[in-house]
Amino acid sequence: MKIVRSAVLFAVASTASGLATARAEPQLYSIKQALSSPEAREKLNPGVKLFFGRRHPPVALTIGVWPTAKRANILGRSNQLACDYSLLSAVLSLEGRARRERANAVVDIVSSYQNVPTVSETQYVCDVGPLRAGVALSGRVVRLGGQ
């Protein structure tokens, strides 16, 4: 009995240590797909405009640049779903900052992996590991001109 219990404990410890040391891999996913899900449409505030990449309307006032990083558990979810959930959480964080600062937009939103930015209007980078997926964003909170 002790031998069986020891073998089971060893197997569990080996698996857990392998998962803990497994390296995350960056993957690119569609911003549009993530932010057009029913959950995203329900949670996003249409009063705060979001602009990924470098193209956006003229800015009247820059309030500040804020980073955010959000992670989602990957167990029971596809990589895409976990990454989309992480992106939505990060975007909601930026949106919340904009509302607190009485701004109407977040522009120049970029995603990054290991401090290397991915500037894109259509894709974001997500680090996917064996247990979780994560998205790091930064964005400039602004008041757009004419609004």
N, C-alpha and C positions, 0 to 999 in steps of 0.2 A: 504494500500500500504506500509506504514512504517513497519507494522508487517511482511509482506512477505519479504521485503528487509532485515530486521533485522534477520529473520530466515535463509535466504540464507547466509548472512554474517557470522552468527554463525556456520552454517554447514561447510562453507569453512574454517573458522578459526580452527574448531575442527579437520577437516581432515588434514590440514596442520600441526597442532601441533602434531597430531598422527604420521604422517610421519617423522617429524623432530626428534621425540624421539624414533622411532623404532630402534631396535638394529640390527646392521649388523651381519651376520652369515658367518663364514668361510666355504668355500666349496673347494674341490679338483677337479682339471680338468687336462686333458692330455696336457702335453707340446707339444708332437709331433703333436697332432691335431691342436693346436693353431698356431704353427709355420709352418705348412704345408699348410695353407690356401693360396689361390691365392694372396691375399693382402700381406701376410707375405713373400711369395716367391718373390714378386715384390719389396718389400721394404728392405729386409735384404741384407747385403753386404756379399758375399761369401768370401771376403778377411779377414773377422774377424770371427774366429771360436768361437763357444759358447759351453760351457760344464757345464751342470747342475749337481749338486751333487758334489761328491768328486773325481770322476774318470776323469783323463785327461792325455794327454801326458806330458813328462818332461818339466818343465819351465826353461827357460834360465835366465829370468829377470822378477821380480815382480815390477811393476810400482806403484801400489796402489790398495786399496779396496774402492769402491764407492757404496753408496746406491742410490736407486731411488724408487719413488713411483708414480704410475699413476692411474688415475681414469677415468671411462667412464660413461656417462649417460646411465641409464638402460631403460629409456622410449622408447618404440617401439622396444626393443631388448630382446632376451632371456637372462637369466642369463649367460649361456655359451658364447654367442656371446659378451656380454659386458665384461666378464672376459677375453676372448681371446683377445679382442681389448686392454684391459688394459695391459695384458702381453706383447703383441706386442709393445706397446708404451714404456713400461719399458725396454724391451730388446733393442729397438732402441736407447734408452737413454744410456744404457751401451755400446752399439756398437759405438755410437758417441763419447763417452769418449775414447774408445780404439783407434779410428781413430785420435782423437786430440793428444793422447799421443804417436802416431806412434807404437802402439802395434798390434799384430796380433791375439789376443784371449782374451776372458773373461772366466775365469775358476772359479770353486767353487761357481757357481751361486746358491743362495738359496732364496726361497721366505719366507716371514714371515707374521704373523698376530699377532698384539699386542705385537711385539718384541719377539715372540716365533718363531724360525726358523723351516722351513720345508725343510729338506735336502733330495732331491729326484732327480733321473735322469729322472723320467717319469711323475711326477705330480707337480703342483704348487698350492699354496693356494690363494684363492681370497675371499675378504670380500664383501659380497653381501648385500646391504641394499635396502630399498624401492625405492630409486631414483638413486643410483649409485653403481658401482662395482669398487673395487680397488685392485691393486696388488703392493706389496712392494718387491723389490729384492735387493740383494747386490751381487757384484761379484768382483773378483780380476782380474784387468787388467794386462796382461802379454805379454811377447814375448816368444813364445814356442821355445824350443831347436831345432836346426837344420833347422830353417826357417828364 
